[in-house]
Structures are given as C-alpha cells and as structure tokens.
Amino acid sequence: MRIVVTGGTGFIGRALVGELLQQRHDVVVLCRRPGQPAHSTVRYVEWDARTMGSWRTEVEAADAVINLAGAPIVEGRWTPARKRLLLESRTCSTRLLVDALADRASPLAVFVSVSGIGYYGASDDRVLDERSALGTGFLADLSAVWEAEALRAGQFHTRVVVLRTGMVLEKDGGALPKMVLPFRFFAGGPVLPGTQWVSWIHRADLVGLIQWAISTPTVSGPVNAVAPEAVTMKTFSSAVGNVLHRPSWLPVPGFALHLALGELGTLMTTGQRVDPAKARAGGFVFRYPTLEPALGAIFATEHRT
C-alpha cells in the first residue's frame, strides 16, 4: 500500500514507519522540516500542518493515511497558550488532511487518526469501553473536537478508525522515562492516592493496532488502544520497581504534582480503567497484554544491580 503518515518523526511515528517498511509498504511522511531522512526508502514531504500545499497530491494518491500529528501532551504546564497549541496542533492538521480528500478521484480506503482515553474524563473503578460516554475536562473536550474532525472523512466514503490511546510505554519517549527516573535514584513510588487507574499500552502493540486497523476492513470508529490489563498506580509503581530491582516506597503527593505542573498534574492523580473491547472482539492479539512482562521487555538490555 501507499501510506501517508503525519507525525512520522515522533515517538510513535518512528517505530510505525520502521514497521511499515518491514511490511514492504510505500511510505510518505509529512513533516515540517524534512532534513536528513531517517529511512532512505521513505519520502519526506514538507507541510506546516496549517495550510494546503503540494503535499496534497500525496494524500490524493494514498491508499491509507495515518494521522499522528499533535504537540506532546506531557511537555510543559497547561497555560492558556499551551492549551491552544495542544488543540490547534491536532484539529488544524486533522481538518487539513480530511479536506484534502475532497478532490480524490476515488475514496481513500482508510483514515486512521489517534485520539486519547482522556475522551472519557477522570473516572472511578468503572470499566470503560468504546460505548462509554464522553467525560468532562480539558482532555475530554480536546479529544471530542479532535475526533469530530477525523470522523468527517466518512462523508467522502472513507473508513475512519480513531485510536484512543492510553499511556504509551517505551524508554525513548512518552511519560515512562520521567516516571522511571526517581526509581533509578532509589526514590521511586506511586503518585498518590495510588488507587487511580493506569491504562497503558506498549508502543509495539500500538504500532500493531495501527497496522491491524489499516488491514481489517470491518473495524471503524473509536477503538481503545490500551492493553487488556489496566492497573492501579500503586501496582504500576511496584511493577517498575520489580523490573528495575529498585524499591517502590516513596509516594509522591498529588498536591506536589499540582504545584509543579498545574492542571497537567491531574493526568497522574486521576485515571481511567479502559477496556480494549473492540480490539479483543476483532481478534487483535496483544504482544504485551500484561504490565510486568511489557516493562521487562522495555528494560531487558539494562544492567541489573
């Protein structure tokens, strides 16, 4: 297939592009500064994620479009300016891609766009699946608007899949390196209250889900991109300690996170217990369905002390 990827140079995109190449797909990455290509067989095409340009011809010729564009959620306090950036970097880029479908000679086969489990808002012990209602809060509002832009592709007779991702785990990006750092200094522990749920996914499984979404014509609409085993923050921290052979004894007070990060701190002190119901029903096989083996694989090459 000819596949166009936005966000292809980021934490998830780098791994995805590598896997797509392994599967012999023809990959085009839309990025702000093409520069030195990370993969010699990939074409990097410039776009600013805000205006139409020559990149549109790539979308018009594609069999699939994968939209990973968006400023990182966990970098920087959620000031009003940062919130605008988080919103606009997602909605503007998604709107542009969908608008580019209007002049195609034939419908795009599939449009895959990421979203987040923040769609459900902060929740209690309830298990949430794709039928669960929209929650409240900044991330819920952001996800709702973002998804609405992606779902517009359906008006062009395109199959749309929206992946609501949980915490994506790998050691070269995302939240995990920041969470692990205190453990390396024997000062790790859960973020209080410790009972909040963490819905996570190994990056390899997220990449696999994206590929599965492309190749499975019966899948459409929202899909929860999380592992089958959600855990509490206390369990998550214990698993990190076990894998790194470090104690998990020093809890992090929630008020300290709020002082340091402001509203962003709510990401760590609240959570959602999310079930990947559609993926399970559709036959997707998770490589890492449980947490400790996933963490073990991530840190397998590290020296143990």
PLY file of the C-alpha trace (Angstrom):
ply
format ascii 1.0
element vertex 305
property float x
property float y
property float z
element edge 304
property int vertex1
property int vertex2
end_header
0.00 0.00 0.00
0.97 3.64 -0.40
0.65 5.09 3.10
0.92 8.73 4.14
1.92 9.34 7.77
1.84 12.59 9.72
3.86 12.72 12.92
6.11 10.10 11.39
9.26 11.50 13.01
7.86 11.40 16.57
7.91 8.88 19.40
5.22 6.65 17.91
5.77 7.56 14.27
9.41 6.47 14.14
8.53 2.97 15.26
5.48 2.80 13.00
7.37 3.86 9.88
10.01 1.21 10.54
7.35 -1.50 10.79
5.54 -0.31 7.67
8.79 -0.56 5.75
9.28 -4.09 7.05
5.88 -4.90 5.54
7.05 -3.52 2.16
4.65 -0.56 2.11
5.46 2.62 0.20
5.65 5.26 2.95
5.42 9.04 2.66
5.98 11.12 5.81
4.58 14.64 6.02
6.78 16.72 8.32
7.73 20.33 8.99
11.45 20.01 8.25
12.30 17.01 6.06
16.06 17.38 6.68
18.19 14.24 6.77
15.93 11.21 6.17
15.80 8.64 8.97
14.92 5.94 6.43
16.46 6.04 2.98
13.43 4.37 1.39
10.90 6.82 2.85
9.91 10.04 1.07
9.73 13.01 3.42
7.46 15.79 2.17
7.22 19.21 3.80
3.99 20.52 5.29
3.22 23.06 8.02
0.06 21.29 9.28
-1.88 24.54 8.76
-2.12 25.29 5.06
-2.74 23.41 1.84
0.32 22.79 -0.31
1.96 20.38 -2.72
1.69 17.66 -0.04
-1.97 17.36 -1.02
-1.01 15.30 -4.08
0.47 12.67 -1.74
-2.86 12.34 0.09
-4.73 12.17 -3.20
-2.55 9.24 -4.31
-2.55 7.35 -1.00
-4.29 4.09 -0.10
-4.21 4.92 3.62
-3.49 7.97 5.77
-2.27 7.69 9.36
-2.56 10.88 11.39
-0.27 11.09 14.44
0.27 14.86 14.38
-0.03 16.92 17.56
2.08 18.72 20.16
3.10 16.47 23.11
0.56 16.46 25.93
3.05 15.95 28.78
5.55 18.72 27.93
5.00 21.95 29.83
2.32 23.39 32.10
-1.15 23.76 30.63
-1.16 27.52 30.35
-3.88 29.05 28.16
-1.31 29.36 25.35
-0.22 25.73 25.75
-3.83 24.56 25.68
-4.40 26.44 22.43
-1.32 24.79 20.95
-2.45 21.33 22.03
-5.88 21.92 20.50
-4.84 23.65 17.29
-1.96 21.30 16.51
-4.46 18.43 16.46
-7.59 19.92 14.98
-5.92 22.03 12.26
-3.79 19.18 10.96
-6.68 16.71 11.01
-9.02 19.18 9.29
-6.46 19.77 6.54
-5.98 16.06 5.86
-9.71 15.46 5.66
-10.24 18.47 3.41
-7.57 17.08 1.09
-9.80 14.04 0.47
-12.44 16.14 -1.31
-10.78 16.12 -4.73
-9.74 12.48 -4.86
-10.81 10.55 -7.94
-11.83 7.63 -5.70
-12.39 7.34 -1.93
-9.44 6.84 0.38
-9.62 3.28 1.71
-8.87 4.07 5.36
-8.05 7.06 7.54
-6.53 6.23 10.95
-6.26 9.08 13.44
-5.12 8.95 17.05
-7.01 10.40 19.99
-6.76 9.63 23.71
-8.57 7.91 26.54
-8.83 11.38 28.05
-12.05 11.34 25.99
-13.69 9.56 28.96
-12.58 12.12 31.54
-11.42 11.16 35.03
-13.33 8.12 36.28
-13.66 5.76 39.22
-13.42 1.95 39.12
-15.92 1.63 36.27
-14.66 -0.28 33.23
-14.91 1.94 30.14
-15.24 0.65 26.60
-15.85 2.35 23.27
-19.58 2.73 24.07
-18.88 4.78 27.21
-19.93 8.42 27.24
-17.80 11.48 26.73
-16.40 12.76 30.02
-15.61 16.25 31.24
-12.42 18.28 31.47
-9.85 19.70 29.09
-8.66 16.39 27.63
-12.23 15.19 27.09
-13.11 18.40 25.24
-9.90 18.21 23.22
-10.48 14.58 22.25
-14.10 15.21 21.25
-13.21 18.04 18.87
-10.21 16.14 17.51
-12.26 13.01 16.81
-15.04 15.00 15.19
-12.56 16.39 12.66
-11.30 12.89 11.85
-14.77 11.38 11.53
-15.66 13.95 8.84
-13.63 11.75 6.47
-16.64 9.43 6.44
-18.50 11.91 4.24
-16.01 11.04 1.49
-16.87 7.31 1.83
-13.64 6.61 3.71
-13.43 4.09 6.53
-12.33 6.00 9.64
-10.65 4.49 12.70
-9.96 6.65 15.78
-7.47 5.11 18.21
-7.97 6.30 21.78
-4.53 5.70 23.21
-3.56 5.20 26.82
-0.08 5.75 28.27
2.31 4.54 25.58
5.30 2.73 27.07
8.86 2.68 25.74
12.09 4.01 27.18
12.92 6.52 24.44
9.90 8.79 24.82
6.50 9.39 26.33
5.84 9.52 30.07
7.74 6.39 31.12
11.29 7.83 31.24
10.08 10.66 33.51
8.24 8.21 35.76
11.21 5.85 35.99
13.84 8.47 36.85
13.17 8.56 40.64
13.45 4.76 40.79
16.98 4.96 39.42
17.90 7.01 42.49
16.11 4.63 44.89
13.37 7.22 45.43
10.53 5.72 43.41
6.95 5.25 44.47
3.34 5.71 43.43
1.69 9.05 42.77
-0.96 9.39 45.47
-3.66 8.40 46.02
-2.29 5.25 44.33
-5.75 3.86 43.63
-6.16 5.75 40.32
-6.19 3.52 37.26
-3.46 3.50 34.64
-4.48 2.27 31.17
-1.31 1.71 29.20
-0.01 0.09 26.01
3.44 -1.00 24.86
4.48 1.00 21.82
4.94 -2.20 19.81
1.28 -3.07 20.41
0.12 0.41 19.45
2.06 0.09 16.20
0.47 -3.33 15.73
-3.01 -1.90 16.34
-2.45 0.78 13.71
-1.43 -1.87 11.20
-4.40 -4.02 12.22
-6.76 -1.04 11.77
-5.45 -0.50 8.26
-5.79 -4.13 7.20
-9.10 -5.01 8.91
-11.99 -3.62 6.83
-14.61 -4.44 9.48
-13.06 -2.06 12.02
-14.25 1.54 12.15
-14.99 4.31 14.61
-13.35 4.61 18.03
-11.01 1.84 19.18
-9.44 1.83 22.63
-5.68 1.46 22.14
-4.79 0.09 25.56
-3.58 -3.25 26.89
-6.20 -5.62 28.35
-4.71 -5.22 31.85
-5.33 -1.81 33.38
-3.60 -1.44 36.76
-3.70 0.95 39.68
-0.90 3.46 40.09
0.33 1.53 43.12
0.56 -1.67 41.07
2.23 0.20 38.22
4.91 1.58 40.54
5.50 -1.81 42.13
5.99 -3.36 38.69
8.53 -0.67 37.75
10.40 -1.32 40.99
10.40 -5.08 40.42
11.72 -4.79 36.87
14.44 -2.28 37.79
15.28 -4.04 41.06
14.55 -0.85 42.95
12.27 -0.14 45.92
8.88 1.49 45.44
8.45 3.05 48.83
8.36 6.83 48.44
4.90 8.06 47.42
4.54 11.32 45.50
1.85 13.59 46.99
-0.71 14.74 44.48
-0.51 18.35 45.69
3.21 18.41 44.87
2.46 17.48 41.25
-0.21 20.15 41.05
2.22 22.74 42.39
4.87 21.71 39.86
2.67 21.06 36.83
-0.62 22.82 37.45
-3.61 21.28 35.70
-1.29 18.87 33.86
-0.75 17.12 37.21
-4.29 15.71 37.01
-3.00 13.27 34.37
-1.09 11.48 37.12
-3.52 11.83 40.02
-6.63 10.67 38.13
-7.15 7.97 35.54
-9.46 5.68 33.62
-9.97 1.91 33.70
-10.28 1.27 29.98
-11.02 -1.98 28.16
-9.91 -2.57 24.54
-13.24 -4.22 23.79
-13.26 -3.66 20.02
-9.69 -4.88 19.55
-10.35 -8.02 21.58
-13.62 -8.73 19.76
-11.91 -8.15 16.42
-9.23 -10.73 17.13
-6.25 -8.46 17.71
-3.55 -10.34 19.64
-1.56 -8.21 22.08
2.12 -8.97 22.27
2.22 -7.48 25.78
-1.20 -7.91 27.43
0.16 -7.58 30.99
2.34 -4.90 32.53
5.37 -6.52 34.13
6.41 -8.51 31.02
5.96 -5.31 28.98
8.25 -3.37 31.30
10.66 -6.30 31.37
10.93 -6.21 27.59
11.50 -2.45 27.61
14.33 -2.60 30.14
15.71 -6.03 29.20
19.04 -4.68 27.91
19.81 -2.66 31.04
22.38 -3.78 33.57
20.73 -5.14 36.69
22.13 -4.27 40.11
0 1
1 2
2 3
3 4
4 5
5 6
6 7
7 8
8 9
9 10
10 11
11 12
12 13
13 14
14 15
15 16
16 17
17 18
18 19
19 20
20 21
21 22
22 23
23 24
24 25
25 26
26 27
27 28
28 29
29 30
30 31
31 32
32 33
33 34
34 35
35 36
36 37
37 38
38 39
39 40
40 41
41 42
42 43
43 44
44 45
45 46
46 47
47 48
48 49
49 50
50 51
51 52
52 53
53 54
54 55
55 56
56 57
57 58
58 59
59 60
60 61
61 62
62 63
63 64
64 65
65 66
66 67
67 68
68 69
69 70
70 71
71 72
72 73
73 74
74 75
75 76
76 77
77 78
78 79
79 80
80 81
81 82
82 83
83 84
84 85
85 86
86 87
87 88
88 89
89 90
90 91
91 92
92 93
93 94
94 95
95 96
96 97
97 98
98 99
99 100
100 101
101 102
102 103
103 104
104 105
105 106
106 107
107 108
108 109
109 110
110 111
111 112
112 113
113 114
114 115
115 116
116 117
117 118
118 119
119 120
120 121
121 122
122 123
123 124
124 125
125 126
126 127
127 128
128 129
129 130
130 131
131 132
132 133
133 134
134 135
135 136
136 137
137 138
138 139
139 140
140 141
141 142
142 143
143 144
144 145
145 146
146 147
147 148
148 149
149 150
150 151
151 152
152 153
153 154
154 155
155 156
156 157
157 158
158 159
159 160
160 161
161 162
162 163
163 164
164 165
165 166
166 167
167 168
168 169
169 170
170 171
171 172
172 173
173 174
174 175
175 176
176 177
177 178
178 179
179 180
180 181
181 182
182 183
183 184
184 185
185 186
186 187
187 188
188 189
189 190
190 191
191 192
192 193
193 194
194 195
195 196
196 197
197 198
198 199
199 200
200 201
201 202
202 203
203 204
204 205
205 206
206 207
207 208
208 209
209 210
210 211
211 212
212 213
213 214
214 215
215 216
216 217
217 218
218 219
219 220
220 221
221 222
222 223
223 224
224 225
225 226
226 227
227 228
228 229
229 230
230 231
231 232
232 233
233 234
234 235
235 236
236 237
237 238
238 239
239 240
240 241
241 242
242 243
243 244
244 245
245 246
246 247
247 248
248 249
249 250
250 251
251 252
252 253
253 254
254 255
255 256
256 257
257 258
258 259
259 260
260 261
261 262
262 263
263 264
264 265
265 266
266 267
267 268
268 269
269 270
270 271
271 272
272 273
273 274
274 275
275 276
276 277
277 278
278 279
279 280
280 281
281 282
282 283
283 284
284 285
285 286
286 287
287 288
288 289
289 290
290 291
291 292
292 293
293 294
294 295
295 296
296 297
297 298
298 299
299 300
300 301
301 302
302 303
303 304
